[in-house]
Every structure is written in structure tokens, then in C-alpha cells.
Amino acid sequence: LIARQLNVKKVEIKKGEEEKVELDLKMTPELEAEGFARELARKIQAERKNAGLEKKDVIELKVYCDKQTEKMLEEQIEFLIERVNAKKIDFDVKNEEKRDFNIKERKFGISFLKI
């Protein structure tokens, strides 16, 4: 319950005389990638809703971002596919027909097709 409510990876409880809370505040590349993937999923879900899609509707998704961001998100593909109900996700650098937004100063674009 604590881990879920605080959005942390691991909770350690040690028996002792005093009660103490320690937080590991190190931002690892893995944590950063997970954060970007969650925020990207929220943006995609909002656009799906704006397009009138229902949860059951499957999409083919294109994400437009720089190569560094694409590499960061590669390990999060399965999470994104499941979260946004996509059959597949392709990455590209640019396209004129997309919805643009920023996540922490990184530029993204998305386009999708209901299948």
C-alpha cells in the first residue's frame, strides 16, 4: 500500500526502537524513462478521448521524437502498448500530420489510426 500510494519502487521496513523514513531521491535513467512513458501514455489517452475512441478500440500509433528520446523509451514499449491499447508503436523523427506537445522540454508528436 505504501509503495503504491507514494509511487515508489521499493519499501523496506526494519524493526527498531525508533520510527524513521528514508527516501532515495536518485533519478536513474530507468526512472526517467518510466516517468516519460507514463506522461506520454496520459497524453495519448487524452488524444484518444478527444478523437472519440473507446477503451476497447485498438490503434496503430506513431510517436515523433528525437532519437535520444526514442532510445530512452524503447524499454517502455510493452507498457505503452498495453496502456494505450496499441497494436504497434512506430517511432519517427517528423511528420506534418500529428498532435504536438512537450514533456519536460522534450518535443513529442503523435498520430494514430483506429484499426
URBELRA-V938949 format. One record per residue. N is the residue number from 0. RES is the residue in three letters. PHI is phi as a letter, one per 30 degrees, with the letter a starting at -180 (999 if undefined). OMEGA is omega in whole degrees, 0 to 359 (NA if undefined). BURIAL is I if it has 16 or more other C-alpha atoms within 10 Angstrom, else O. Layout:
N/RES/PHI/OMEGA/BURIAL  N/RES/PHI/OMEGA/BURIAL
This chain:
0/LEU/999/180/O  1/ILE/d/182/O  2/ALA/d/181/O  3/ARG/d/182/O  4/GLN/d/181/O  5/LEU/c/181/O  6/ASN/h/178/O  7/VAL/c/182/O  8/LYS/d/189/O  9/LYS/b/175/O  10/VAL/b/177/O  11/GLU/c/177/O  12/ILE/c/181/O  13/LYS/c/177/O  14/LYS/d/179/O  15/GLY/a/182/O  16/GLU/d/181/O  17/GLU/c/176/O  18/GLU/c/185/O  19/LYS/b/178/O  20/VAL/b/175/O  21/GLU/b/179/O  22/LEU/c/174/O  23/ASP/c/185/O  24/LEU/c/181/O  25/LYS/d/177/O  26/MET/c/179/O  27/THR/c/176/O  28/PRO/e/179/O  29/GLU/d/178/O  30/LEU/d/178/O  31/GLU/d/179/O  32/ALA/d/178/I  33/GLU/d/178/I  34/GLY/d/178/O  35/PHE/d/180/I  36/ALA/d/178/I  37/ARG/d/180/I  38/GLU/d/177/O  39/LEU/d/178/I  40/ALA/d/178/I  41/ARG/d/179/O  42/LYS/d/180/I  43/ILE/d/179/I  44/GLN/d/178/I  45/ALA/d/179/O  46/GLU/d/175/I  47/ARG/e/180/I  48/LYS/d/178/O  49/ASN/d/180/O  50/ALA/d/178/O  51/GLY/i/180/O  52/LEU/d/176/O  53/GLU/c/183/O  54/LYS/e/183/O  55/LYS/d/183/O  56/ASP/d/180/O  57/VAL/c/181/I  58/ILE/b/164/I  59/GLU/c/189/I  60/LEU/c/169/I  61/LYS/c/177/I  62/VAL/c/180/I  63/TYR/c/181/I  64/CYS/a/178/I  65/ASP/d/184/O  66/LYS/d/179/O  67/GLN/d/179/O  68/THR/d/177/I  69/GLU/e/180/I  70/LYS/d/180/O  71/MET/d/184/I  72/LEU/d/184/I  73/GLU/e/181/O  74/GLU/d/181/O  75/GLN/c/185/I  76/ILE/e/182/O  77/GLU/d/176/O  78/PHE/e/181/O  79/LEU/d/179/I  80/ILE/e/181/I  81/GLU/d/185/O  82/ARG/d/185/I  83/VAL/c/179/I  84/ASN/h/179/I  85/ALA/c/174/I  86/LYS/d/177/O  87/LYS/a/177/O  88/ILE/b/175/O  89/ASP/c/176/O  90/PHE/c/176/I  91/ASP/b/182/O  92/VAL/d/182/O  93/LYS/a/177/O  94/ASN/a/183/O  95/GLU/d/184/O  96/GLU/c/181/O  97/LYS/b/174/O  98/ARG/c/184/I  99/ASP/c/174/O  100/PHE/a/177/O  101/ASN/c/169/O  102/ILE/b/181/O  103/LYS/h/178/O  104/GLU/i/175/O  105/ARG/c/182/O  106/LYS/d/177/O  107/PHE/b/169/I  108/GLY/b/176/I  109/ILE/b/168/I  110/SER/b/180/I  111/PHE/b/180/I  112/LEU/b/176/O  113/LYS/d/179/O  114/ILE/b/NA/O
